[in-house]
Amino acid sequence: MKAFGDRAIDYFRSAGPQDRRYLLFNPVAKMKMTTEGEKVIGSLWDVIAAKGFERDTYFRGAGKDVGAPAKLEGTVHVNLALILKFMPNYLFAHTEHSPLATRRDPVDDEFLFRQGPARGLGEVTFPDWRTAFESNADLPNVARFREQAEGFATLLHTAAPDSEQRKDLDIQLALGQLFTLIVYSQLILEQGSLIDLDPDVLDTIFEVFVRDFSALAIELHGKASSTGAQQQWALDHVRKPAIDTDRLEKVWNQVKALSGAYQMSP
């Protein structure tokens, strides 16, 4: 979540009339980052159980408030419907863009106060999303997730939603979740390269993404209006992530070293 958010800031601050990619990454932040945060707090609660109810702890507030951001920012389905408008150009109509630097410079982001109307979302252009994957092609789960992402692009060529399905919000949202995961992963890979993120940590993140994509494919399979071709595609793109016990042990040791490091402000 932090890696995506930090990279999305770069796109936001570097935006201009000719580069409005932030209009995709902002709703992804408002929808995907927030719902992932809910999952994290839910998983932590399973671990700490009753201690999550103790007074005057960080978790008592986090458990109560974590559901708010996704709702305050327009609800998941609204942002997913917005994200879908960018899908054709993002996946298929690539254009050249200059590499984007990290933006932490203290300057006036004046374009953000004169963005103008947000129409023409389907005309926003993107470079090839595959570029972010190439520098990490040696990581097993990054490579496996890329296979799934390539498969999603193939789905839209070979078994795209028909006219009736395009009116079916249920199946459109399922496709939107699959697409969003690709966008989410791209910015994480970009930020990982910029900050030299530990390859073991990055591959472990993508282990989760491979599972998430598989789960979303199964969800698409079960939709009432999914076609036979879409159902077959879903089954063909379920993958088991690459499991490496040594890698997981290294990552776990990094996590364990953080125990007791955080202190509440007085």
Residue, then its C-alpha position, 0 to 999 in steps of 0.5 A: m500500500k505504501a509503495f503504491g501510494d508513494r508512487a501515485i504521488d509522483y504522478f499526481r504532482s507531475a500531472g499536466p494537460q498532456d499527462r493526466r494518468y493520475l486520474l486513473f491512479n487516484p481512484v485506485a488509491k481511493m478504492k484498492m489501497t483502502t480496501e487492502g487496509e481493511k484486510v490487513i486490520g482484519s487479519l491482525w485482529d484475527v491474530i490479536a483477538a480480544k486484545g483488539f478491544e483494550r482501551d487506549t491502544y492504536f488498534r482500538g481506533a484502527g479497528k473502528d475507523v479502517g472502514a471509513p476511507a473507502k466509503l468517504e472516498g466515493t465507495v468501491h463500486v463508484n471508483l471501480a466504474l471510473i477505473l474501467k474507463f481507462m482500461p482500453n488505453y491502458l492495456f492496448a493503446h500505448t504511447e510514449h511518456s518520459p520517465l517519471a522521477t520521484r517528486r518530493d521537491p518543495v514546489d508549487d503544484e499549481f496545476l492541481f488547482r486548475q485541473g479543469p473538467a475531468r471529461g475525456l477519461g477514455e482519451v488519457t494515454f499510458p505507456d506499456w504497462r509491461t515495462a515495469f515487469e521487465s526489470n523484475a522478470d527474474l522474480p518467480n511470482v512477478a513472472r507468474f503474475r505477469e502471465q495472469a495479467e497477459g491473460f486478462a488482456t487476451l480475455l478482452h480480445t477473445a471473450a470480451p463482455d457483450s452488449e448485455q454484459r456491459k450493462d451488468l454491473d456485477i460482471q463489470l465490477a469483477l472485471g474492474q477488480l482484475f484490471t485494478l490489480i494489474v494497475y496496482s502492481q505496476l506502480i508497486l514495481e516502479q516504486g520498488s525499483l526507485i527505492d531498491l525494495d528487497p527482492d524477497v519482499l517484492d516477490t512475497i508481495f506478488e505471491v499474494f497478488v497471484r493468489d488474489f488474481s486467482a480468487l478474482a478469476i474464480e469470482l468471475h467464473g461464478k457470475a450469473s452472466s459469465t459466458g462459457a468462454q469466460q468461465q474457461w478463461a477463469l479456470d485456465h488462469v488460476r495459478k499457485p504462487a511460487i513457494d520458497t520457504d527460505r525467502l519467506e523465512k527471510v521476510w518473516n525475520q524482517v517483520k519479527a525485527l519490528s516487534g516492539a519498535y513502534q511507540m505511541s506518542p505521549 
